[in-house]
Amino acid sequence: MKRTMNLLPQVSFSILMALSLKPRHGYEIMQQVQDDSLGKIKLGPGSLYTAIKQLKEDDYIEEVPDSDIRRRYYRLSKKGWDRLNGELEYFDKTMKIARQRKVFEAFLGSDLTWIS
């Protein structure tokens, strides 16, 4: 079976999600990612700006022209919106399959001894 799309790393996906609301500067992105992940993802400046650099190189995000001199603001590009929608469609399909298979109910009601 041919793989048509590699999923984005979790940090990159989370940044695109944060930027789906509005253009943001780095610290705002870090805060939104932490809020969206219920505190499970806490980005530091190094990981944030490494991911931003890659997302810019891939043309998924762009700097907002004429943004504040002290801060760089970023927004999703057209390609970034398309990529985010593709990722969300994949996750939506995956969740539908999980619901059909009653994966959550099976997990919660099982001792999982058959897995090991």
Secondary structure, DSSP 8 states (H G I E B T S, - for coil): ---------HHHHHHHHHHTTS-EEHHHHHHHHHHHTTTS----HHHHHHHHHHHHHTTSEEE-TT--SSS-EEEE-HHHHHHHHHHHHHHHHHHHHHHHTTHHHHHHT---TTT-
